[in-house]
């Protein structure tokens, strides 16, 4: 969010999924609307919660594609 605050650039959620035949599909979501009418801490909490909800929605649609990604990341620790 700090980049947005400094630049004013839109936050555009983008996801990629792979099908059974190894084809990829790119999903470009609507720009995320940043909340900025409260205190800095309240705005941060609200904005992170909103972005997390978008990610959770995509993970719910394609759960198998996220399981492997997470396992690979945790294996290195």
N, C-alpha and C positions, 0 to 999 in steps of 0.2 A: 504493500500500500504506500510505502514511502516514495517509490518511484512515481506513482500516480500523483501524490501530493506535490511533488516537485515539478513534474512535467505537465500534468493535466491530461496525460494519455489515457485512453479508454482501457479498461480491463476486459479482454475478450476471451472467455473460456473456450478452449479448443481441445478436442479429444480425438483419439484415433482408435478404431477397433479393427480387429482382423477376423475374417470369416474362416470357415473350414477349408476353403480353397486357397488360403494364403493371400486373399485380396484385402486391401485396406480401405476403410471408409473413414473419412474425416468429418467430424461434426463441429460446426462453428456455431456457438450459441450467441444469443443476444448480448450486447455489451452489459457488463455488470454495473448497476447504478450504485455509486458510492454515496453513503450517508455521511453528511457533514454538518448537521445542525446542533449536535450535542457537544459535550466535552471531548477532547482528543481521545481519552481512554474509552469512553462510551462508543464513539465512532469506530474505533479500532475493533472493539468486541463485536459490535453489530456487523461490521463489514466482513470480518473473518468468519463469523457465523453464516453470513449469506454465501460467501464463497465456498465454505465447507458443505453447505446444503446442495450447491450445484454439483460439486464433486461426488457427494454421496448419491445423488440422483443418477449420475452416469455409472457409478460402481454398481448400483442396484440393477441397472439395465444389462450390464456386462460383467457380472461378478467373477467369472472364470478367468477373465483377462487380467484382473487386478490381483488375484491370488498368487499367480506366478511372479508378478512384478515384486510384490511384497516379500515373498520368500527369498528371492535373489538378493534383495537389499539387506535383509536380516542375516542371511548366511555369512556375509562378510564381517559381521561383528563378532 
